[in-house]
Amino acid sequence: MDKSQYWIDLAEYDLETAKAMLLTGRFLYVGFMCHQAIEKILKAYYVKTRNEQPPRTHKLYLLAKDSGLSLEMNEEQLDFLDLLEPLNIESRYPTDKERIMKSMNHDKSTKIIEQSMEMMEWIKSKL
């Protein structure tokens, strides 16, 4: 299996996990798993275009920028990366976790999954 396919498979698995979390009402983890899915599809793109291991980072914009993909992203896609960024586990200190939990609901989680699916398909089309 090539290295980009490895990251694609993980991204797809994480997105399916986000959908499962939506069904069980675990909205905090919907956001987290969508962040993970987009992080991994960005790493797939990075590996494919740079032919090297992606950096060990969870920063979505950094991955998009370092791979050159951010130059092809529109404002809505860049805004979506900004929306996902705080949903990563690195920012899950108790006060952040409480704030994020209060901000997440079924409708917002559904929208995040839809946007994640769109972004994943767009990035896959670039591979």
C-alpha positions, 0 to 999 in steps of 0.5 A, a space after each residue: 500500500 502506498 503511503 498516501 493510501 494509508 492516510 486516506 484509509 485512516 481519514 475515511 475510518 475517522 469520518 465514519 467514526 464521526 458519523 457513529 458519534 453523531 448517532 449516539 449524540 457524542 457531539 464533542 467527538 464528532 468535531 474531534 473525529 472530523 478534525 482527525 479525518 481532515 488532518 489525515 487527508 491533508 497528510 495523504 495529500 502532503 505525502 503524495 505531493 511532497 513524497 516525504 513523511 508529513 510533519 508530526 502536527 495537528 495544525 490543519 492550516 500548516 499541513 495545507 500550507 506546507 503541501 501547497 494545497 492552501 493556495 488552491 483552497 477558497 475562503 470557505 475551505 480555509 474558514 472550515 480549517 479554522 472552524 475545525 482547529 479548536 476541536 482537536 484534542 490538544 486544546 481539550 483542557 477542562 475550560 476548553 472542553 466545556 466551552 466546546 461541548 456547549 457549542 456543539 449540537 446535532 445540527 452543528 455536528 451534522 454540518 461539520 460532517 457534511 463539510 468534512 465529507 466535501 473537503 475530503 472528496 475535494 482533496 481526494 480529487 486532487 490526488 
